[in-house]
Amino acid sequence: MKFVLSTIAGVESIAKKEIERQWWKIEEVTDRLVTFSWWIELMPRINLWSRVWNKLYLLLEEQNNVGDFDTLFNLIYSINWKKYFKKDYPILVKTSSTRSTLFSARTIQSLWKKAIVKKVVWEDSIMKEDFNLENLEILILIIDNRVRILLNTSWNALHMRWYRIQAWEAPIKESLAAAMVFLSDWKFREPLYDPFCGSWTIVIEALMIAKNIAPWLKRAFAYEKLWLIDWETSENERILARSKTFDWEYIIFASDIDSKMIELAKENAIRAWLAWQINFEIKDFKQYLDMEIHWTLVSNPPYWERLKNENLKSMYNNIDKIFRINSKLSWWIISNFMEFDSLIKAEDYKKRKLYNGWEKCYFWRRK
Ligand SMILES: C[S@@+](CC[C@H](N)C(=O)[O-])C[C@H]1O[C@@H](n2cnc3c(N)ncnc32)[C@H](O)[C@@H]1O
């Protein structure tokens, strides 16, 4: 079977590495999409272990050079829909068209309905506006006239973790936080710092990676409503995933200047069963100017006006200073404060483009 994973922009190569680590065969990596093939039975595993990707789709059909509605109709009609869906499940059809001849979402959706009704005569197949746990989602993805008909096996996007009920201003996406930890190359047995920790997203994701906790053990997936794999296969994958967790004394320092944060952030960490492994302090990051720190720091300093930081420039000057005086510290910050470039010597830094939602950021590191 062929699968298509959607990711946030900028982390496709990390998703690819994660997939290769499991020996699945990569077919193609393009902008925010990774295509690979493997057995259908592994669908639960991919969903359970999803750290940096958004949704896992099953590729039902694809065709290049689709420039007219008749061809699209025939492509939809050629799929054996009964193989996937139980009768009566409401199905939501989404469309996305980029640089292509066919682009009207409304026309594509009504075409889909005609084709599927003709094929399976589901007179009671309903097209719902909203996507909820009762709905199954089909995505008709058209890029440069290449049509892919995709079945969402995940349900809601996998970047929103179950533990986060409390977020503060400007929280980072969980999948992005996990990607940053991977990129930082943090050695799990060494200390990790986040001096602007907010709701603790980075440190919670770091601990979940270090302890090899599958991020999605406690949720339901869309594939459980399909006719593709049986319940035992799915449950066995959960049991296997649980058995892969391991423990160690990790040394994690999270701090933030805002005392209101602590209770909210703690609730997240308690839900993730990780609170006791995080050393939290209410602390201005400037205190690090007088301390010597080693090992790894991954953080997300403030960069939005609405965080009411009056002097971002001086804050970023101090961040740079802390990194200069701690030559043994391997550090990484994500920010969209582009003026940081004008405060530092470009040749001393490496940077990588990443997106927090649609917001372009850089992930900076001193060489
Ligand atoms: C962009 S947010 C971090 C969000 C976090 N990554 C999350 O996912 O929730 C920046 C954080 O920096 C904190 N902050 C602002 N000024 C600070 C300072 N001088 N020292 C330490 N923390 C500060 C804010 O309270 C805020 O929680």
The ligand as a Gaussian input file, in Angstrom:
#p B3LYP/6-31G(d) Opt

LIG

0 1
 C        7.195000      32.272000      22.683000
 S        6.860000      31.953000      24.373000
 C        7.392000      30.313000      24.614000
 C        6.288000      29.360000      24.311000
 C        6.633000      27.910000      24.631000
 N        7.627000      27.374000      23.738000
 C        5.355000      27.065000      24.599000
 O        5.235000      26.179000      23.756000
 O        4.441000      27.355000      25.394000
 C        8.094000      32.890000      25.185000
 C        8.138000      32.777000      26.697000
 O        9.207000      33.585000      27.182000
 C        8.836000      34.066000      28.472000
 N        9.680000      35.232000      28.796000
 C        9.542000      36.541000      28.411000
 N       10.526000      37.282000      28.899000
 C       11.340000      36.457000      29.627000
 C       12.527000      36.639000      30.374000
 N       13.093000      37.845000      30.489000
 N       13.087000      35.562000      30.976000
 C       12.520000      34.319000      30.892000
 N       11.359000      34.101000      30.208000
 C       10.784000      35.145000      29.561000
 C        7.347000      34.368000      28.344000
 O        6.734000      34.362000      29.624000
 C        6.872000      33.252000      27.414000
 O        6.353000      32.175000      28.181000

